[in-house]
């Protein structure tokens, strides 16, 4: 087999130890690392068809993987006005006014990334924006992507004029004391009432937006992601881009299992496992146990200080428990969105019950993975243990935290949410809702790590920016990315530089059951690599996001190459 890629004059960083390998060069073929050695011995493996790159002493890490990301929905949602920089109502009104002035007659105004902290102590509703929006139909997505504000005209066009009930127990059309909608819509079921009548991009536009977003991700050093949805045309888009050689990231996709999913739906999700192509594969199922603390739809052991966040996303949490057991028995890993302490506890209870009741049938739901692995860049994932995950884990007490390691449940956390949406003095919306005791347990990354849990880091883009160096830096400094001079929120929960790197390399591979072929620079491992201008273990946490990414390699092919190389 001909050598496809040769990298010379490199510093090869091993995230398992934090040290550099003795070799200075590597070769790749067939998507795998086929040789490690000195420059001369590896150069000798190249022929006229080989891509040979002198890295000039740059640092090579295993490819950085985002442990929780939404590529398709993110590409769709991050169009319109970027409201993430609006810190108060005055800024928000100014931004919206500029958008209205630029709007074509009859057009819809859309925005995303709105932080509820911009409303200060006022309720999150459209009334303070009426003077700007007027008769314009507008949809403003809040940063958590679990809620949005719809203008009065948008609600009118959608026929939304009062409360309704939904299968999603946390979904709500928020109304005032007289039963009139305030404009705030909570969770997908409520948001979709208005979204479905708004103008939609064409399929081609959506595909092109996704392709562009993925290229931008590759340029930041990302080589892969655990995609936490398969909604709409997601799988078709991945297949088309993969077939065209335009998929620059390796994606592990977990479709949703929502309340109301019947036995046939569960069987279909099990049968879907392993479907994929060269650089993407369906592996696992995403389930929601609650919503978010910021909009009052999380599931807490005690209500928040507004009297909200009192119940699960599933009308009957026991149904969720039964479904987790069915997936476990079929060998299908689950990833449960659980933010509040009650949601996390219940998710762990469900896994514990499943482990005690059902031995995984490893042939069930994994045969497709094995078949697709033989001819793809994925290979078959290990199923000796079903590695369930809990996503987000924003506030948990000690007795819950310890159970992650005991049960072998992956702790998937997004540290930049703590950095950018909360404050060290607890004056932010998230902290005010929880009160001091629970706010002091924010994003306990270090405690989870020290307890023996496997901690995986991610961005949850489009909730927070996807550049992996920013995620790793945030895990270390825990300060607002827009003002790094501010105090860190919970500095005792900061990860070390090595832990942050492991959270996006070896731990991400372990979470996917792929530690035998990913997360390390080793013979036979995937040639998924990130090349940086400096050592991420010695660059200051606050400076890490600015460290230049020189090269990104996926399956032995370059997906980003800096002009300096």
Phi, psi and omega in degrees: 000130182290147177284125185271323186219139173230129175245125184244163174052051184244157168251111187266111187266128179262109182290345178290327183246338185084002179256171178267143176291155180290337181283157181240004183207160176214159176234150180223145176205146180061025179081002182238158173283120186253345180201145172230139180179197177276171186301316185293317182291324180283323177301326182294343180278349184275149170234192185296338182269355185278138170278116181247125183232124173274114184276354173056039177085008179292162183264130178252127173245160168305152183306135180280131185240128176278120185284354180199108186210155181234080186299312186288307180295326178296318179296328180280322187281334185270041173241152188099206184281131173276109183261005187294339180271359181278113184260351177209174184294326180298312178298319181297314179298319180297317181294317180293321179299318178296322178294320178296319181297327182273356187281139175290151180305131180081359183283161176264140175263128178235149177211164183212162176081017184288123180270124180300342177297342178295339181273357180060233180271359182277156175296150176279105182202172184274348183309315180293351183251357184301323183295336181265316186281327178052236182265017181276128172288126185220143173232119183241109183281128175286160189302331185283351181059014174253001183204157177209161173256129176248131179293166181301321180292321179296317178297320180296314180296328181275354181072025179267107185229011179182183183289157175216166175250152185223159174298325176283111189298334182272349182290142184200140163267105185290128183235159177276186185297339180264007178083012178267134180300136178274349184106343181273125179244130184249128176072162190305315187301321179285317182298324184296336179302324181263322182303323187290344178261353178284153178302140182244145175292159177289164178300319180296319179297319180294318178297316181293323177296319178297312181301319179294319179297318179295322177296320178294323177298315180301324181291342177268002178101359178287133174248349181195171178201149172267098185280120189262037169191160175222039188285156175058232182267017187308305185294323178295320178296315179300317181296318181294314180295320179297313181296329181272000183072026184245016178261104187271000178234152173269123188242132174251115194251131178242105177291160184277147167239109187259161172307139183097352177293122182268185184299321178296322179295321178295317179298323179294320178294323177294316181294334183286342184300135178093345178296140180167201182220209183293320187237014175213151181206139172281121184208099180107175181223138178261132180228143178259131175257338176202188180256245180225155178290319185299328180254009174079021181245010173289172176245108183251154176296328174230146180304154174287180187287353172263003182079016184246187183059054187251353184212168184282164175292324177277127178307324176237100182301336179294331176294318175303314181301317180296320182292320175302319177299320179294318178294319180299315181298329179275000180079021183258119179288142177253149173236108186258121171291112180217110185259312182281161185296324178291321179296317179296314179302314183293321178299317178292322176302318182295318178295316180300318179294319180296316180296325181282333188261330189230128168273129182301136172269097192292343175281336184280126176078355182241355179298320179297324179296319180293320181293316182290333183295326186294335182241017184235175177279002182271311191075164182282130178285150177290135178234023178297332176225136176277113186266093177283159184227154166238131184259134170093294172050060189280330178209119180217147176278171184302316186295333176279317183303318184296338186286340179301308180294320182298323183264353183071027180273132180289135176260106182259113187234157182235087189296334181289344173295320176294318182299312194260345184242002175228171181228150182298330182271004175064031176267001180280166183299315181302311183289320180298320180296320185279327188086165190302315185301309183282328178293334179285353178255035186283125171044070188278062184300312184290320179296320176299314180299310183294337178283350181102003178287152171276115184257124178248136182256145177205178182255329189065028177307133020267011180295318178224159182300147185272344183308122187294330179293329175291321177296314180295319179296317179297324178297335181267322186257332177055037178245158177299129185294335180278344179210087184286357176279346180287161181292148177285149176267110180067059183300337179292347179263006179292142174273158173284169179299319181292319179298319179298318178295318179297327180296341180243011179227270186297322181288324176297321177295318179298318181299329180270001183069030187237024183296342179279352182217006181212164174088355179224159170263099186207155179302134179086347177281161180301144174272060172252114192220148174238130183245125185241155181286346180210180183277115181294347180274343181246343176291137180302145183304319182287343179260349185301319181301338181265001178293124183297136172266117186267328185204141172232132183233130176231125179058033178082003181243142180284130176250348174205136178217120179291149182298335181292343177257000000 
